[in-house]
Amino acid sequence: MPAHARSTRWWCVVALALTLVGLTEPEARACYWDRDTLATERARFPGVAELIAGTFARHSPEFYRWRVADRRRRLAADDVPADQRLAWTDDLAVALSKLEEHDAAIALLRGSLERDPDRYETHANLGTALIHAGELTDGLTHLRRAIEINPDAHFGREIVQQRLVEYVLEVRKRRPGLPLRDDDAGAAAMLLRDLDARVRQQLAPLDLWLPRALFETRGFAKFAEDHGLTREQALAGLTGMMKFGDPDSPVLLEALGDVLLWDHQVKRDGKRLAARAYLKAAANTPTPIARLWYRARAALTLVGHRNLTLTKVERSFADELRKGARLTARVAADEARWIANGEDPEDRFEKTYLRRR
């Protein structure tokens, strides 16, 4: 189909949909949303809300600087057993990568591979470091090797990471950047700008009928399912990558939103949580059109549900983000104090934030 025809088709459908803003939807099509609904989603997907909002304990940059110095000191000794040397090198490389010193981390891990070319941990860490450095194809090679060596390690997290990288590479063959979508750019831009204008006008409730085929794109959820993953597997892998990697990554947040919606069945999905994931992706991407798309996606996720607007979700989510920021600041202050006092921040962190939970 010619590009102009696709744009015309998109815009005709969009124009029809937008004329319905503010009209009352038949009662049979609407769902009520309240505090109990969000509680149900939280129970259905335990820990996901905390990951999105950042209300979980994670190490500070000061901690990783301490770990770099500590592991370098330990590795300088002459009598370190080979297995321990590899484990400390893992710690050092991950800490360097957390501090965005990816080249140094990659060099260390390549050195570990020379000592043991079939070590699962080294391939997994090297693959991740390469991906963080933007070397997706090379990183994918090492992830696949890690999976060959130990398919069940990290509860299969590397398998989900592999599929996500494959998905990113496939989508970016057709269109670079974010979001990870194939939508017709011109028509999508018109749609997003119109929807964003309505969000700014706070038209509420977003209680309208919209063509399901247009807005219920499945993104990474479809790719994961087509490649043999269940939603539970995809969710476990993504949340693991966020918890131990980068919880602020727009790619991970977009994929998480897709997986939370999965097959768009109300009794099985997590629309409020998905909307939060898309909103955080919007906040963390530098591209205006991507920010617009993510916000529109969050708004469309909530379509058809009474007493709920993007404005209300954003207000609640802002409170959750502030709570997460306070926890992050508290952890950073604790770790800085422990380091200044000569205490072991690894031991103190575990006792303070992990063992009591």
N, C-alpha and C positions, 0 to 999 in steps of 0.2 A: 504494500500500500504506500503511495507517495507520502512524503512528510507532511505536505500541506493538508492532505486528506485526513491523516491521523490527528493533526492539530485541530482541524475543523470538527472531527468526530468528538474528540475530547471536550472541546469547548462547548459544543451543543449539549452534551450530557451534563457538564459542569454548570452551564447556565440554567438548565432545567432544575438541577439540584438546588442551586442557590436561591431560586425563586421560592423555594419551600421553607426558607429560614423563617422561623417564628410561627409557622402553622402548627396546629395541634395534631399530633400523631394519634392514630387510633389506639385506644387503651390496650388492645391486644399486642401491639408492637412495643409497648413501653415497659421499662423496668424501673423500680424504685431503687434509689441508692441512699444509704445512710451509713452511720458508724458501724453497724453490724456487717454491712457488705464489705467494707474495708477489712474488718476483723476476719471475715471469712477468707478473703484473699490472702491475708497474712498467714493464717493457719494453713491454707492450701499450699503456700510457697514459703515455708519458714526460713527466716534469715534474709530473704530477698529485699524486703523494704529497708532493712538496716544497711545492706550493701549499697543500695542506690543512694540512700541519704548520707552514707558515711558514718553511721552511728555504730561503728565497730572499732575495736582497738587495733591500730596499725602503727608500725615504727615510724619515727621521724627521720628527716635527713641527718640530724645530729647523731642519731643511733647508727645509721649506715656509715657515717664518717668514722665513728668509733670502731665499728666492725672492720672497716678497711684497715685501719691502723693495727687493730688487734690481730687479725689474721696474717697480715704481713710480718708482724713480730713473731708469731708462732711459726710461720713457714721459713723464717730465717734460720731456725735451728737446724743442725746437721743430722740429728738422730730421729727425725720424724718418720714413723712407719709409712710405707707407700700408700696404704688405704687411707690413713689419716691425712696425708698430704693432699690426696685427691679431694677428700671431703672439705678440708679447709680452703682449697682452691675454689671449690663450688661456692662456699660462703663468700669468699672475696669477690669472685666474679659477679655473683648476684648483687652484692652490695654496690659494686661499681656501676652495674647496669641501673640499679635504682637511682643512683646519682647521675644518670645519663652519661656515664663514661663508657659507652658501649664498645668502642674500639679496644679499650684496655681489657674489658671483660671478654671479648671475643678472642683476643690474643692469648689470654690465660687459658681459656677452655680449649683452644686449638692445641696448646701445649700439653694439656691433660690427655687429649686424644692420641698424641704421639706416645704417651706412656701406656695407655690402655685404649685401643681403638674400638673396643666393643662394650664400653661402659655406658649403661643406660642413662645415668644421671648427667653425664657430660654431654651426650647428644641432646637430651631434653633441654638442658640449660643453654647450650650453644644455639639450638634452634630458636629458643625464645629470645636470646640476646640479639641474634641476627634479625629476627622479625621486628624487635623494638628499634633496631638501627635502620629499618626500612628495606632490608635484604630479604624479601619474602620468599623468593624462590629457593635461595640457598638455605634459609631457615627451615623451609618445608622439607628439604632433603634430610636434614638432621632429625626433625620430628618423626618422619617416617621410619628412620633407622631406630630411633628410640622405641617406637611402637613395635617394630620387629623384635627387638631384644626383650621387651617386657610389655606386652599388650595391656596388662591389668594394673600397672603401676598408676598411682594417683587416681585410682578408680576410673581409669580411662580418660582422664582429662586431656592428655595429649591427642587422643583420637578426635575429640571435639575441636581442639585447637587446630589440628590438621584440616578438618572440614571447614572451619571458619576461614583459614588462610586460603584454601582452595576456592571458597566462595568469593572472597575479596578479589583474588586474581581473575576469576571468571568474569565478575561484574566489571572490573576495571579494564578488561579488554574492550568493552563497549563504551564505557563512560568512566573517566577518572574521577577521583575525589569522593566526597560525601554528598548526600547519603548513598548507600549501596543499593541504588535502584536503577531501573532501566526506563523510567518514565520519559515520555517525549518532553524535552526540555522546555520548549516554548509554551506548550499547553499547560504543563505542570506549573510553570512560573506564574501564568495568569491565575490558575486555580489557587495557588498558595497566597498570592497577594490579596485576592478577594477574601479568602478565608481569614487571613491574618487581620484584615480590616474589620471583619465582623467580630473577631476575638477582641480587638482593641475596643470596639463599641460595646463589648460585654453583653451581646445578645444572649439572653438566657430564658429558659433552659435551651440547650442544644437538643431540642426534642423534635426531630424531623426525620423524614424517610429519605434515605440516600441510596442510590444503586449499589448493592452489596458488591457486585463484581468490580466496581471501580475502586472502592476504598479498602476492600479486604484483601489487599496484597499480602502475601505471607513471608516474603523475603527469605531470611536465613532459615526460618522454620521449615519452609518447603524444601530447601536445599538439604537440610539436615535429615528430614524424613525420607527424601528421595535416596539418600546415601545410607539408609539403614539405622538411623538413630531414632530413639524414642524421645519424647519431650523430656522425660525424667533424665535421660542421659545428657541431652543437650543442656538442660538447665544446670545439672551438676557440674558439667565441664565449664560453662560460662561463669557460674558463680565462683568456682575455684580459681579461674583466671583473674576474676575481679578481686577476690580476697587476697591472693598471693601475688598478683601482678599489678594492674592499673585499674582501679575502680572508676576512674574518671574518663576512660577511653571512650570516645564517641562510637567507635566500631563495636566495642563490647556492649555498650548501652543500647545501640540500635539492635544488635543481634538478640540481646536479652528481651527487649520489648517485643520483637517478633516471636520469640519462643514463648513468652508469657501469653500471647494471644493464640498461638499454635493453630488450631482449627476453628477459632472464633465461636466456640460453643460456650454459652454463658455460664453453664454449671461447671465448666472445667478451666476457664481462662482467668486471667488476672488483669482486667482492663485498667483499673486504677494504678496498679503497679507499673503496667506497660506505659501508661501516660507519663508517669514520673520518670521512667527510663528515657523516653523520648525527650522530655523537657530538660533533663540533665545533659543529654547529648547535644541539644540545642545550645545550652549554656557553654559547652566545652568545645564547640567547633568555631573556627575563625571565619568561615565563609558565610556571608549573608544569606545566600539562597539555601544553603544547608540548614542554617538556623531556622529559616522560614518553613522549610519542609518539615523539620522535626516538630516544630510547634503545631503546624497544621495536622501532622500525623497524630500528635497527642490529642488535639481537639476532636479529630474524627474517631479516635478510639472510644470517645465518650458519647458519641452520637446515639440517640435513641433511648437515653436513660434520664428519667425525670429527676429534678432537684439536683442536677450536677452540671457544672460548667467548668471550662478550663480555668476560669478565674478562681473558682472555689478550690480546685485541685492545686493550683499554683500557690494559693495562700497557705493551704495546709502543708504543702511540700516545702515552702520557704521556712516554716517553723521546724520541720524535720531536718532540713539542711543546716539551720543554725545550731540545732542540738548536736549534729554530727561535727560541726566546726568546733564547738566547745569541747567535745571529747578529744578531738585531734589535738587541740591546743593543750589540753590537760596532759595527754600522753607525752607530748613534746616537752612540756615543762618538767614532768617527772623524769624523763630520760636525761634531759640536760642536767638536772640536779644529781641524779645517780652517778653520771659520768664525772661531774665536778667533784663529787665526794669520794671518788675512787671505788665506788661499788660496781658490781657486775650488772650492767643494764639488761642482759639477757635473762639472768635469773630473776631480777626484780620485776621485769615485765611479765614473765610467766606467773609469778606468784601474785602480782597485783591485778592483772587483767585476764588471765586465762584460767588458772586453777580454781578461782572462786566461782566460775560460771558453771 
